[in-house]
Amino acid sequence: MFSNLRRTKLLFDLLTAAILIAVTLFAIFPLVWTFLTSLKVEADIVTSTMQYIPERVTFDNYVALWQRSGFPQLVTNSLIVTTLTMTICMSIGSLAAYSLSRFRFFFRDQMLLLYLVVRMFPAVLMIIPLFIILRNLGMLDSRFGLALAYTTFLMPICVWMMKGFFDAIPVDLEEAARIDGCTRLGALNRIVLPLVRSGLVATSVFIGIASWNEFLFALMLTTSQGSRTWPVGLQLMVGEFQLPWGTLSAGGIISIVPIIIFFSIVQRSLIRGITAGAIKG
C-alpha cells in the first residue's frame, strides 16, 4: 500500500514538473525567438522555411537602432516618465490608502468603490478630457504631463493594494509609538512604512511595469521626440511598405533590459509582498 502511494506521489510530482516546464518554455519562447531574430540579417528573417537559429549572427540591428532611430532618447523618456509616475502614485496613493485603512469617515466605502469604478472605464474614454486638461495647463507633449495622465488610471491600483497591506499592520503598534511621543505621521514613517516595505515594492513593480509598457496615452499625448516613449518609437518604425523585423526585435530586447534589472534588484521584496497579500487574503 505504501509502495503504491509512493509511486502515485512520484507520478504526480513528475506530472507537475512536466506541466511547469511546459508552461515556462511556452512563456519564454517568444523572448528567445525575439532575441534570435534580432541577431539575424534582414534576408534571413523572412524566408520560405522556418529558421530558428541564425546562420549569420550580426549586431547591426542594435547598432542601427541605437545610432539612427533616436531610441536612447525614447528609453530615457520612458525611464523618466515611469519614475515620475511611480513617485506620484506611491507618495500620494500610500497616504490615501493609509487614511482609508485607519480612519472611519462618511463616504469611506463609497470612495473605495469610486476607485474601482475609475478602473472599469476603458482608458480610451479619458483621452479627450486628458488632452484638453493638459493642453490648458501647458503640459501637453511633456514627460511630466504624461506621468500625470498615467497616474489617473494607476492611482486606484496603488490605493487598493496599499490599503490591504496597511490593514495587515496592527493598530496597537502605532498607538504604542504615539504614547512614546510620536505623531501620527511620525508613527507612519517609523513604524508602519518599514513593516509594509515589501508591499511598497510589490505595488511599485506593478505600477512601474504598467507605465513602462503603456502605449495609448503616450501615442495620443506626445508629438515630439523629446517626450515620446519607447512603445511609440517602436510603432513609428513600422512603415507603409516596410517592416524592419530585425530592428524591431532589437528594440524589444533593449526595452525589457531595464525591467529585468529592476526585477533582479527587488525580486525578494516583491515575492515577500505578494506572499503577504496572499496570506492576508
Secondary structure, DSSP 8 states (H G I E B T S, - for coil): -HHHHHHHHHHHHHHHHHHHHHHHHHHHHHHHHHHHHHTS-GGGTS-SS---S-SS---HHHHHHHHHS-HHHHHHHHHHHHHHHHHHHHHHHHHHHHHHHH---TTHHHHHHHHHHHHHS-GGGGHHHHHHHHHHHT-TTSHHHHHHHHHHHHHHHHHHHHHHHHHTS-HHHHHHHHHTT--HHHHIIIIIHHHTHHHHHHHHHHHHHHHHH--HHHHHH--STTT--HHHHHHHT--SS---HHHHHHHHHHHHHHHHHHHHHHHHHHHHHHHHHHHH-
